Amino acid sequence: MTDLLDDVVHVNIELSNLCNYSYLHKKCPASTRKEKQIMPRSVVIDILDTLGKYKYGKGKSIAFYLYNDSMNDPRLFSFLEYAKEKCPEANKIVGTNGWYLTENITYELFDAGCTFLLVSSYTDEEHKRLTEIRRKVAQNVKGVSFCIRRVKSLDNRINSSKSGSGACYAPLTEILVCPDGRTRLCCIDMNQEVPYGDVGKDGFEKVMIDNHKMLSDLRDELVNGVRNLDLCKRCMYNGRMYGLYKSKSDPRPGKDLLKG
């Protein structure tokens, strides 16, 4: 099944459910989780091995975060290096709130294989500090992206009372693996309402093979605006992933945002 990952353009590997800023956002999944979860190394390696096996590369992305801060995990650098080895042409994305970020650490992230660093700044003071780091790094590093977004609140990332409509390409196009190894439908599925596989139990390749048709059929429905799932009916991100899927690439990592 050589085309198993042809339609996949974005893989999220949520290394843990930990975030040291989660107390700022009471509705954030990292704040509401009662049990600490850290993805076993074997699961991360299995995912990356499978991506490498299927030549997952140019125009596609591997992200080491979702509802967490990837820099809470000291294994991040070794995972980036392994991802660079297995999928050298794929974009490797690190998402962080910048708590641990310094100029030297930023250089080390890019050296390890990160090609796109997405930093959320939560205060004006932090935004100023992070912007200065980016300015210095931009003088020495080329061909990578360093984006800072000023965030006021993450508490309203999904509105359960809003009716979803329009096309969506998220299923199959983006694959999300939670710290416990289970897959979730999309980034809006914060509470794992639509889990469809367990990578820790069955392996990433088998999960994709077993659920490929289901995800493809669901995406085809959503492309035509057919929203049968309750999660999709109340999703506020109408048109989710359309541009990403249409272009077969993630528009963010492809741009040099060091100065943006």
Backbone as JSON, one array per atom type, in Angstrom:
{
  "sequence": "MTDLLDDVVHVNIELSNLCNYSYLHKKCPASTRKEKQIMPRSVVIDILDTLGKYKYGKGKSIAFYLYNDSMNDPRLFSFLEYAKEKCPEANKIVGTNGWYLTENITYELFDAGCTFLLVSSYTDEEHKRLTEIRRKVAQNVKGVSFCIRRVKSLDNRINSSKSGSGACYAPLTEILVCPDGRTRLCCIDMNQEVPYGDVGKDGFEKVMIDNHKMLSDLRDELVNGVRNLDLCKRCMYNGRMYGLYKSKSDPRPGKDLLKG",
  "N": [[0.86, -1.2, 0.0], [1.53, 1.47, -1.14], [0.68, 4.08, -1.3], [-0.2, 4.91, 1.13], [0.25, 7.12, 2.87], [-0.05, 9.27, 1.22], [-2.02, 11.29, 1.15], [-1.69, 12.47, 3.57], [-0.52, 15.31, 5.16], [0.29, 16.51, 7.44], [1.52, 15.65, 10.52], [0.95, 15.32, 13.88], [2.75, 14.82, 16.78], [2.1, 14.44, 19.91], [3.96, 14.9, 22.51], [3.59, 14.95, 25.28], [1.13, 15.65, 27.85], [1.67, 17.99, 29.08], [2.15, 21.34, 30.15], [3.72, 24.21, 31.16], [2.49, 26.63, 31.34], [-0.16, 26.19, 31.52], [-1.85, 26.83, 33.6], [-2.68, 29.36, 33.15], [-4.77, 29.2, 31.43], [-7.69, 28.0, 31.92], [-9.44, 26.34, 30.57], [-7.93, 25.03, 28.78], [-6.79, 21.95, 27.38], [-4.42, 20.93, 28.53], [-4.58, 21.94, 31.04], [-6.8, 20.79, 32.16], [-6.36, 18.07, 32.3], [-6.04, 15.34, 34.46], [-4.36, 13.22, 34.89], [-0.94, 12.65, 34.46], [0.62, 12.32, 31.35], [3.0, 10.89, 29.26], [4.43, 10.39, 26.19], [5.6, 7.21, 25.24], [8.96, 6.48, 24.28], [9.24, 4.48, 22.39], [6.89, 4.61, 20.91], [7.09, 7.1, 19.61], [9.37, 6.61, 18.01], [8.42, 4.52, 16.43], [6.41, 5.83, 14.94], [7.98, 7.7, 13.48], [9.69, 5.96, 12.12], [7.86, 4.68, 10.46], [6.92, 6.83, 8.93], [9.27, 7.45, 7.59], [9.62, 5.09, 6.15], [7.57, 5.26, 4.27], [8.42, 7.35, 2.75], [7.84, 9.96, 3.58], [7.89, 13.3, 3.06], [8.93, 16.07, 1.28], [7.14, 19.1, 1.39], [5.55, 18.29, 3.45], [4.71, 17.93, 6.97], [5.99, 17.43, 10.31], [5.02, 17.68, 13.53], [5.91, 18.36, 16.88], [4.12, 18.81, 18.99], [0.96, 19.74, 20.45], [-1.51, 20.22, 22.32], [0.27, 21.06, 24.24], [3.51, 21.91, 25.62], [6.22, 21.39, 23.77], [8.85, 21.66, 24.55], [9.03, 20.95, 27.16], [9.83, 18.4, 27.27], [12.74, 16.65, 27.62], [13.7, 14.91, 25.73], [13.25, 15.91, 23.27], [15.22, 17.01, 21.5], [16.66, 14.76, 20.62], [14.63, 13.41, 19.32], [14.06, 15.19, 17.26], [16.45, 15.02, 15.81], [16.3, 12.36, 15.01], [14.01, 12.43, 13.44], [14.93, 14.08, 11.42], [16.79, 12.4, 10.29], [15.18, 10.25, 9.36], [13.16, 11.48, 7.84], [14.22, 13.58, 5.99], [13.43, 15.69, 4.27], [11.03, 16.61, 5.16], [9.16, 19.1, 6.95], [10.03, 20.02, 10.23], [8.4, 20.76, 13.1], [8.39, 22.74, 16.0], [6.57, 23.57, 18.8], [6.11, 26.01, 21.27], [5.83, 27.8, 24.42], [7.87, 29.42, 24.97], [9.14, 29.58, 27.43], [11.46, 28.15, 28.14], [13.15, 29.05, 26.24], [16.11, 30.32, 24.91], [18.68, 32.28, 23.31], [20.84, 30.57, 22.64], [19.67, 28.03, 22.99], [17.81, 28.13, 20.96], [19.44, 28.06, 18.66], [20.39, 25.48, 19.0], [18.07, 23.97, 18.69], [17.47, 24.39, 15.95], [19.79, 23.3, 14.85], [19.45, 20.65, 15.58], [17.42, 19.86, 13.92], [14.97, 21.12, 13.72], [12.81, 22.99, 11.68], [10.89, 24.84, 11.7], [9.93, 27.05, 14.06], [7.54, 27.7, 16.36], [6.39, 30.07, 18.45], [4.55, 31.03, 21.27], [3.74, 34.0, 22.82], [2.91, 35.25, 25.98], [2.84, 37.51, 27.51], [3.53, 41.05, 27.44], [6.14, 41.61, 28.16], [7.44, 39.14, 27.82], [7.03, 38.85, 25.09], [8.62, 40.88, 24.07], [11.16, 39.99, 24.9], [11.39, 37.53, 23.51], [11.18, 38.4, 20.88], [13.54, 39.79, 20.61], [15.36, 37.7, 20.79], [14.73, 36.36, 18.43], [15.51, 38.31, 16.57], [18.3, 38.34, 16.87], [18.94, 35.71, 16.22], [18.14, 35.63, 13.56], [20.17, 36.88, 12.25], [22.1, 35.01, 12.0], [21.14, 32.54, 11.19], [19.75, 30.92, 8.42], [17.13, 29.92, 6.15], [15.26, 28.72, 7.78], [12.3, 28.9, 9.86], [10.97, 31.18, 12.22], [8.53, 31.96, 14.16], [6.62, 34.22, 16.04], [3.8, 34.52, 18.04], [1.53, 36.66, 19.53], [-0.37, 35.92, 22.24], [-3.46, 36.24, 23.77], [-5.53, 34.78, 25.03], [-6.45, 31.35, 25.36], [-8.77, 30.15, 25.91], [-11.14, 29.99, 24.49], [-11.06, 28.27, 22.29], [-12.73, 26.47, 21.04], [-16.13, 26.6, 20.26], [-18.88, 25.34, 21.57], [-21.47, 25.93, 21.04], [-21.74, 26.94, 18.57], [-22.67, 26.53, 15.17], [-21.23, 24.35, 12.9], [-20.12, 24.58, 9.51], [-19.59, 24.26, 5.96], [-16.7, 23.3, 3.94], [-14.23, 20.84, 4.92], [-11.01, 19.51, 5.35], [-9.67, 18.05, 7.2], [-9.72, 15.26, 8.34], [-7.65, 12.47, 7.76], [-5.93, 14.11, 6.24], [-4.57, 15.49, 8.24], [-2.88, 13.94, 10.89], [-3.15, 13.03, 14.2], [-1.49, 12.13, 17.11], [-1.93, 11.2, 20.38], [-0.46, 11.6, 23.72], [-0.91, 9.16, 25.05], [-0.85, 7.38, 23.05], [-3.11, 7.02, 21.54], [-5.04, 7.91, 18.64], [-6.52, 10.93, 17.48], [-9.34, 12.59, 15.94], [-8.95, 15.21, 14.86], [-7.4, 18.46, 15.41], [-9.27, 19.81, 16.86], [-10.56, 17.96, 18.31], [-10.38, 17.81, 21.23], [-11.09, 16.34, 23.49], [-10.93, 13.74, 22.75], [-13.16, 12.63, 21.38], [-13.59, 11.26, 19.07], [-11.81, 8.89, 18.79], [-9.74, 6.67, 16.91], [-7.79, 4.76, 16.75], [-4.96, 2.98, 18.22], [-1.8, 3.67, 18.59], [0.24, 2.88, 20.28], [-0.48, 0.3, 20.94], [-1.04, -1.1, 18.52], [0.69, -0.12, 16.59], [1.85, 2.42, 14.33], [1.66, 2.13, 11.51], [-0.22, 0.02, 11.12], [-2.5, 1.16, 12.31], [-2.98, 3.25, 10.52], [-3.45, 1.8, 8.15], [-5.72, 0.26, 8.83], [-7.62, 2.24, 9.24], [-7.68, 3.87, 7.08], [-9.59, 3.94, 4.92], [-11.93, 4.69, 6.28], [-11.24, 7.26, 7.26], [-10.74, 8.53, 4.85], [-13.24, 8.4, 3.58], [-14.76, 9.89, 5.4], [-13.52, 12.36, 5.2], [-14.16, 12.94, 2.54], [-16.9, 13.33, 2.78], [-16.96, 15.61, 4.41], [-15.67, 17.42, 2.79], [-17.65, 18.09, 1.07], [-19.27, 19.47, 2.71], [-20.84, 17.97, 4.38], [-21.72, 17.26, 7.54], [-21.86, 15.01, 9.76], [-20.94, 14.06, 12.2], [-21.12, 14.89, 15.66], [-19.08, 16.45, 16.75], [-18.05, 17.73, 14.49], [-20.24, 19.21, 13.74], [-20.35, 21.29, 15.54], [-18.0, 22.58, 15.27], [-15.9, 25.41, 15.12], [-14.06, 26.07, 13.26], [-14.57, 26.5, 10.33], [-14.05, 25.3, 7.05], [-11.64, 24.19, 7.55], [-8.25, 23.36, 7.03], [-8.36, 23.52, 4.25], [-6.77, 25.07, 2.4], [-4.27, 24.01, 3.0], [-4.48, 21.32, 2.27], [-5.14, 21.53, -0.41], [-2.88, 22.64, -1.55], [-1.07, 20.72, -0.97], [0.87, 21.09, 0.88], [2.26, 22.5, 3.89], [1.65, 25.79, 4.47], [2.96, 27.38, 6.32], [5.58, 26.39, 7.39], [6.99, 26.58, 5.03], [7.77, 29.14, 4.58], [10.08, 31.8, 5.18], [10.12, 33.05, 8.19], [11.64, 34.43, 9.95], [12.02, 37.12, 10.11], [9.52, 38.01, 10.32]],
  "CA": [[0.0, 0.0, 0.0], [2.54, 2.52, -1.23], [0.06, 5.41, -1.23], [-0.85, 4.99, 2.44], [0.39, 8.44, 3.47], [-0.05, 10.29, 0.17], [-2.93, 12.39, 1.47], [-1.31, 13.04, 4.86], [0.46, 16.39, 5.01], [0.65, 17.07, 8.74], [1.46, 14.67, 11.6], [1.23, 15.87, 15.21], [3.16, 13.88, 17.81], [1.94, 15.17, 21.18], [4.89, 14.18, 23.37], [3.04, 14.83, 26.63], [-0.01, 16.56, 28.08], [2.2, 18.94, 30.05], [2.47, 22.7, 29.73], [3.95, 24.97, 32.39], [1.64, 27.81, 31.32], [-1.56, 25.78, 31.42], [-2.64, 27.46, 34.66], [-3.21, 30.62, 32.63], [-5.94, 28.94, 30.59], [-8.37, 26.95, 32.68], [-10.15, 25.42, 29.68], [-6.95, 24.36, 27.93], [-6.69, 20.53, 27.73], [-3.28, 20.68, 29.42], [-4.97, 22.36, 32.38], [-7.89, 19.94, 32.67], [-5.93, 16.67, 32.43], [-5.71, 14.99, 35.84], [-3.28, 12.22, 34.89], [0.22, 13.0, 33.64], [0.86, 11.38, 30.27], [4.2, 11.14, 28.47], [4.47, 9.38, 25.13], [6.78, 6.34, 25.29], [9.9, 6.67, 23.18], [8.99, 3.46, 21.36], [5.79, 5.07, 20.05], [7.63, 8.15, 18.76], [10.26, 5.98, 17.04], [7.57, 3.76, 15.51], [5.79, 6.78, 14.02], [9.0, 8.25, 12.59], [10.14, 4.88, 11.24], [6.82, 4.46, 9.45], [6.95, 7.98, 8.03], [10.44, 7.27, 6.75], [9.36, 3.95, 5.26], [6.68, 5.7, 3.2], [9.03, 8.51, 2.09], [7.13, 11.17, 4.0], [8.93, 14.3, 2.91], [8.79, 17.43, 0.8], [5.8, 19.68, 1.45], [4.8, 17.7, 4.56], [5.19, 18.42, 8.26], [5.95, 16.66, 11.55], [4.99, 18.64, 14.66], [6.1, 17.69, 18.17], [3.29, 19.48, 19.99], [-0.44, 20.01, 20.13], [-2.0, 20.96, 23.49], [1.35, 20.93, 25.22], [4.75, 22.59, 25.26], [7.14, 20.32, 23.42], [10.15, 21.85, 25.19], [9.0, 20.33, 28.49], [10.37, 17.05, 27.13], [14.18, 16.71, 27.32], [14.0, 14.02, 24.61], [12.87, 16.6, 22.04], [16.35, 17.18, 20.6], [16.98, 13.47, 20.0], [13.54, 13.11, 18.4], [14.28, 16.03, 16.08], [17.56, 14.43, 15.06], [15.83, 11.12, 14.39], [13.08, 12.83, 12.39], [15.76, 14.59, 10.32], [17.39, 11.23, 9.65], [14.18, 9.44, 8.68], [12.37, 12.29, 6.91], [15.05, 14.78, 5.86], [12.8, 16.76, 3.51], [9.8, 17.06, 5.83], [9.31, 20.18, 7.93], [9.95, 19.6, 11.63], [7.85, 21.91, 13.8], [8.41, 22.75, 17.46], [5.68, 24.58, 19.37], [6.47, 26.27, 22.66], [5.45, 29.11, 24.95], [9.09, 30.19, 25.07], [9.64, 29.64, 28.79], [12.83, 27.62, 28.18], [13.86, 29.48, 25.05], [17.18, 31.31, 24.94], [19.31, 32.35, 21.99], [21.63, 29.36, 22.41], [18.76, 26.9, 22.83], [17.21, 28.27, 19.63], [20.42, 27.53, 17.72], [20.45, 24.02, 19.17], [16.85, 23.4, 18.09], [17.63, 24.38, 14.5], [20.86, 22.35, 14.55], [18.92, 19.29, 15.76], [16.55, 19.51, 12.81], [13.77, 21.95, 13.65], [12.8, 23.92, 10.55], [9.87, 25.86, 11.98], [9.75, 27.25, 15.51], [6.33, 28.49, 16.62], [6.44, 30.48, 19.85], [3.44, 31.84, 21.76], [4.13, 34.9, 23.91], [1.72, 35.49, 26.78], [2.91, 38.83, 28.14], [4.28, 42.02, 26.65], [7.54, 41.47, 28.51], [7.93, 37.95, 27.14], [7.03, 39.11, 23.65], [9.8, 41.7, 23.8], [12.34, 39.13, 25.06], [11.42, 36.55, 22.43], [11.43, 39.13, 19.63], [14.98, 40.1, 20.59], [16.04, 36.44, 20.45], [14.53, 36.13, 17.01], [16.32, 39.28, 15.83], [19.69, 37.9, 16.91], [19.05, 34.44, 15.49], [17.96, 35.91, 12.14], [21.44, 37.34, 11.71], [23.03, 33.89, 11.9], [20.51, 31.32, 10.69], [18.92, 31.11, 7.24], [16.44, 28.74, 5.65], [14.32, 28.18, 8.76], [11.26, 29.85, 10.24], [10.83, 31.48, 13.64], [7.33, 32.78, 14.23], [6.12, 34.54, 17.38], [2.43, 35.02, 18.04], [1.11, 37.23, 20.82], [-1.6, 35.24, 22.61], [-4.16, 36.81, 24.93], [-6.26, 33.73, 25.72], [-6.75, 30.14, 24.59], [-9.92, 29.51, 26.54], [-12.3, 29.88, 23.6], [-10.61, 27.69, 21.03], [-13.86, 25.82, 20.38], [-17.41, 27.08, 20.77], [-19.8, 24.21, 21.42], [-22.82, 26.38, 20.67], [-21.72, 27.44, 17.2], [-22.92, 25.5, 14.17], [-20.2, 24.23, 11.89], [-20.58, 24.44, 8.14], [-18.54, 24.43, 4.98], [-15.8, 22.19, 3.66], [-13.14, 20.58, 5.84], [-10.15, 18.45, 4.85], [-8.82, 17.59, 8.3], [-9.52, 13.81, 8.47], [-6.63, 11.86, 6.91], [-4.93, 15.11, 5.87], [-3.75, 15.66, 9.44], [-2.93, 12.8, 11.8], [-2.75, 13.47, 15.53], [-1.28, 11.04, 18.05], [-1.91, 11.71, 21.76], [0.6, 11.02, 24.55], [-1.2, 7.78, 25.42], [-0.75, 6.56, 21.85], [-4.35, 7.0, 20.78], [-5.18, 8.92, 17.61], [-7.77, 11.69, 17.55], [-9.79, 12.95, 14.61], [-8.34, 16.45, 14.4], [-6.92, 19.26, 16.54], [-10.43, 20.29, 17.61], [-11.04, 16.83, 19.12], [-9.57, 17.92, 22.45], [-11.5, 15.34, 24.48], [-10.87, 12.44, 22.1], [-14.52, 12.15, 21.12], [-13.58, 10.36, 17.9], [-10.55, 8.14, 18.66], [-9.92, 5.61, 15.92], [-6.71, 3.79, 16.77], [-4.02, 3.03, 19.34], [-0.48, 3.43, 18.03], [1.02, 2.15, 21.26], [-0.89, -1.1, 20.95], [-1.04, -1.74, 17.2], [1.69, 0.43, 15.69], [1.34, 3.5, 13.5], [1.33, 1.65, 10.17], [-1.48, -0.74, 11.17], [-3.59, 2.11, 12.57], [-3.27, 3.95, 9.27], [-4.03, 0.86, 7.19], [-7.05, -0.13, 9.28], [-8.56, 3.37, 9.28], [-7.49, 4.71, 5.9], [-10.85, 4.12, 4.19], [-12.86, 5.44, 7.12], [-10.82, 8.65, 7.26], [-10.91, 9.05, 3.5], [-14.68, 8.58, 3.36], [-15.21, 10.99, 6.24], [-13.02, 13.6, 4.59], [-14.95, 13.19, 1.33], [-18.18, 13.91, 3.21], [-16.73, 16.96, 4.93], [-15.32, 18.26, 1.65], [-18.92, 18.52, 0.51], [-20.03, 20.17, 3.74], [-21.71, 17.04, 5.12], [-21.18, 17.15, 8.89], [-22.69, 14.09, 10.52], [-20.42, 13.91, 13.55], [-21.47, 15.99, 16.56], [-17.9, 17.3, 16.86], [-17.96, 18.55, 13.27], [-21.39, 20.11, 13.68], [-20.15, 22.45, 16.4], [-16.65, 23.1, 15.08], [-15.89, 26.81, 14.69], [-13.08, 26.26, 12.2], [-15.15, 26.15, 9.04], [-13.06, 25.32, 5.98], [-10.38, 23.74, 8.14], [-7.24, 22.64, 6.26], [-8.6, 23.52, 2.81], [-5.61, 25.54, 1.69], [-3.16, 23.1, 3.23], [-4.67, 20.11, 1.48], [-5.16, 21.87, -1.83], [-1.51, 22.9, -2.0], [-0.27, 19.56, -0.6], [1.99, 21.5, 1.72], [1.92, 23.41, 4.97], [2.15, 27.09, 4.03], [3.76, 28.06, 7.35], [7.0, 26.06, 7.41], [7.61, 26.87, 3.74], [8.14, 30.56, 4.49], [11.1, 32.24, 6.13], [9.43, 34.04, 9.04], [12.56, 34.92, 10.96], [11.9, 38.58, 10.22], [8.1, 38.36, 10.36]],
  "C": [[0.89, 1.24, 0.0], [1.98, 3.92, -1.09], [-0.58, 5.67, 0.13], [-0.84, 6.4, 3.02], [0.37, 9.57, 2.43], [-0.88, 11.51, 0.53], [-2.6, 13.07, 2.8], [-0.26, 14.12, 4.65], [0.91, 16.96, 6.35], [0.45, 16.0, 9.81], [1.85, 15.35, 12.9], [1.58, 14.74, 16.16], [3.15, 14.63, 19.13], [2.75, 14.43, 22.25], [4.4, 14.0, 24.79], [1.8, 15.71, 26.71], [0.39, 17.65, 29.06], [2.48, 20.3, 29.42], [2.6, 23.56, 30.99], [3.18, 26.29, 32.42], [0.15, 27.46, 31.34], [-2.44, 26.44, 32.47], [-3.23, 28.79, 34.21], [-4.51, 30.44, 31.88], [-6.68, 27.74, 31.14], [-9.1, 25.95, 31.8], [-9.2, 24.69, 28.72], [-6.85, 22.89, 28.35], [-5.54, 20.21, 28.66], [-3.6, 21.07, 30.86], [-5.99, 21.41, 33.0], [-7.47, 18.48, 32.86], [-5.49, 16.38, 33.86], [-4.52, 14.04, 35.92], [-2.16, 12.65, 33.97], [0.44, 11.91, 32.59], [2.09, 11.81, 29.48], [4.33, 10.02, 27.45], [5.73, 8.54, 25.24], [7.68, 6.57, 24.08], [9.63, 5.7, 22.04], [7.88, 3.88, 20.4], [6.28, 6.15, 19.09], [8.49, 7.55, 17.65], [9.46, 5.2, 16.0], [6.92, 4.69, 14.48], [6.81, 7.29, 13.01], [9.55, 7.2, 11.64], [9.15, 4.65, 10.11], [6.79, 5.61, 8.45], [8.14, 7.87, 7.08], [10.25, 6.17, 5.73], [8.53, 4.37, 4.06], [7.15, 7.01, 2.55], [8.26, 9.79, 2.35], [8.12, 12.32, 3.97], [8.49, 15.67, 2.44], [7.35, 17.91, 0.81], [4.96, 19.13, 2.58], [5.47, 18.07, 5.88], [5.04, 17.39, 9.38], [6.03, 17.66, 12.69], [5.07, 17.88, 15.97], [5.32, 18.41, 19.27], [1.85, 19.46, 19.52], [-1.01, 20.86, 21.27], [-0.97, 20.88, 24.6], [2.5, 21.83, 24.79], [5.79, 21.52, 25.0], [8.49, 20.44, 24.12], [10.15, 21.41, 26.65], [9.66, 18.96, 28.47], [11.85, 17.11, 26.74], [14.58, 15.81, 26.16], [13.79, 14.7, 23.27], [14.03, 16.66, 21.04], [16.7, 15.87, 19.89], [15.87, 13.07, 19.02], [13.66, 13.94, 17.12], [15.38, 15.45, 15.2], [17.13, 13.16, 14.34], [14.86, 11.43, 13.25], [13.84, 13.35, 11.18], [16.4, 13.45, 9.56], [16.38, 10.46, 8.81], [13.42, 10.21, 7.6], [13.09, 13.62, 6.67], [14.38, 15.95, 5.16], [11.52, 17.29, 4.15], [10.11, 18.21, 6.78], [9.16, 19.61, 9.33], [9.58, 20.82, 12.47], [7.92, 21.72, 15.31], [7.51, 23.89, 17.92], [5.98, 24.76, 20.84], [5.96, 27.63, 23.1], [6.69, 29.97, 25.22], [9.72, 30.26, 26.45], [11.12, 29.21, 28.86], [13.7, 28.18, 27.05], [14.89, 30.57, 25.34], [17.78, 31.35, 23.54], [20.07, 31.07, 21.68], [20.75, 28.13, 22.2], [18.11, 26.93, 21.45], [18.15, 27.73, 18.56], [20.46, 26.01, 17.78], [19.22, 23.34, 18.56], [16.99, 23.3, 16.57], [18.72, 23.4, 14.08], [20.36, 20.91, 14.63], [17.98, 18.87, 14.64], [15.27, 20.3, 12.72], [13.88, 22.9, 12.46], [11.78, 25.04, 10.74], [9.61, 25.92, 13.47], [8.59, 28.2, 15.72], [6.26, 28.79, 18.11], [5.24, 31.36, 20.18], [3.93, 32.7, 22.92], [2.88, 35.34, 24.65], [1.72, 36.83, 27.5], [3.71, 39.76, 27.24], [5.78, 41.89, 26.91], [8.17, 40.27, 27.8], [8.02, 38.16, 25.63], [8.28, 39.91, 23.25], [11.07, 40.85, 23.88], [12.49, 38.17, 23.89], [11.71, 37.21, 21.08], [12.91, 39.48, 19.5], [15.79, 38.84, 20.25], [15.92, 36.17, 18.96], [15.4, 37.06, 16.16], [17.77, 38.83, 15.76], [19.88, 36.63, 16.08], [18.97, 34.68, 13.98], [19.25, 36.35, 11.47], [22.38, 36.18, 11.41], [22.45, 32.63, 11.26], [19.6, 31.65, 9.5], [18.22, 29.8, 6.88], [15.52, 28.07, 6.64], [13.32, 29.27, 9.12], [11.15, 29.97, 11.75], [9.68, 32.47, 13.76], [6.9, 32.98, 15.68], [4.71, 35.08, 17.27], [2.08, 35.48, 19.45], [-0.26, 36.69, 21.15], [-2.2, 35.88, 23.86], [-4.86, 35.72, 25.74], [-6.48, 32.56, 24.8], [-8.03, 29.48, 25.07], [-11.1, 29.3, 25.6], [-11.93, 29.28, 22.26], [-11.69, 26.87, 20.34], [-15.15, 26.26, 21.07], [-18.47, 26.02, 20.53], [-21.2, 24.64, 21.0], [-22.88, 26.88, 19.24], [-21.91, 26.3, 16.22], [-21.81, 25.52, 13.13], [-20.8, 24.07, 10.52], [-19.4, 24.62, 7.21], [-17.63, 23.23, 4.87], [-14.71, 22.07, 4.72], [-12.34, 19.39, 5.31], [-9.32, 17.79, 5.95], [-8.64, 16.07, 8.38], [-8.6, 13.28, 7.37], [-5.55, 12.85, 6.51], [-4.0, 15.38, 7.05], [-3.97, 14.47, 10.37], [-2.37, 13.25, 13.14], [-2.65, 12.28, 16.47], [-1.09, 11.63, 19.45], [-0.8, 11.04, 22.57], [0.36, 9.57, 24.94], [-1.19, 6.84, 24.21], [-2.0, 6.52, 21.01], [-4.37, 8.15, 19.77], [-6.51, 9.64, 17.8], [-8.08, 12.23, 16.17], [-9.08, 14.17, 14.05], [-7.95, 17.27, 15.62], [-8.06, 19.83, 17.38], [-10.96, 19.2, 18.55], [-10.25, 16.75, 20.42], [-9.85, 16.82, 23.45], [-11.55, 13.93, 23.9], [-12.27, 11.83, 21.93], [-14.56, 11.15, 19.98], [-12.2, 9.68, 17.78], [-10.76, 6.98, 17.69], [-8.77, 4.59, 15.9], [-5.8, 3.98, 17.96], [-2.64, 2.65, 18.8], [0.39, 2.63, 18.98], [0.74, 0.66, 21.25], [-0.65, -1.77, 19.6], [0.06, -1.24, 16.26], [1.07, 1.43, 14.72], [0.89, 3.01, 12.12], [-0.01, 0.91, 10.16], [-2.67, 0.18, 11.43], [-3.97, 2.83, 11.3], [-3.92, 3.04, 8.24], [-5.48, 0.55, 7.56], [-8.07, 0.99, 9.16], [-8.48, 4.27, 8.04], [-8.81, 4.98, 5.17], [-11.83, 4.95, 4.99], [-12.52, 6.93, 7.1], [-11.02, 9.3, 5.9], [-12.38, 9.33, 3.2], [-15.22, 9.77, 4.16], [-14.76, 12.33, 5.66], [-13.83, 13.95, 3.34], [-16.31, 13.78, 1.67], [-18.0, 15.36, 3.62], [-16.33, 17.93, 3.82], [-16.58, 18.86, 1.02], [-19.84, 19.17, 1.55], [-20.97, 19.29, 4.52], [-21.08, 16.79, 6.48], [-22.12, 16.3, 9.75], [-22.23, 13.92, 11.96], [-20.77, 15.14, 14.4], [-20.31, 16.97, 16.69], [-17.81, 18.25, 15.68], [-19.09, 19.57, 13.2], [-21.16, 21.37, 14.5], [-18.74, 23.05, 16.28], [-16.68, 24.51, 14.52], [-14.9, 27.06, 13.56], [-13.63, 25.78, 10.86], [-14.08, 26.28, 7.95], [-11.7, 24.86, 6.43], [-9.53, 22.97, 7.14], [-7.42, 22.72, 4.75], [-7.35, 23.92, 2.03], [-4.43, 24.6, 1.82], [-3.28, 21.88, 2.34], [-4.56, 20.41, -0.01], [-3.75, 22.05, -2.38], [-0.57, 21.73, -1.72], [0.95, 19.96, 0.23], [1.49, 22.42, 2.82], [2.49, 24.78, 4.63], [3.05, 27.77, 5.06], [5.24, 27.68, 7.31], [7.72, 26.42, 6.11], [8.08, 28.3, 3.61], [9.21, 30.87, 5.53], [10.51, 33.37, 6.95], [10.35, 34.58, 10.13], [12.41, 36.43, 11.16], [10.44, 39.0, 10.35], [7.51, 38.28, 11.74]]
}
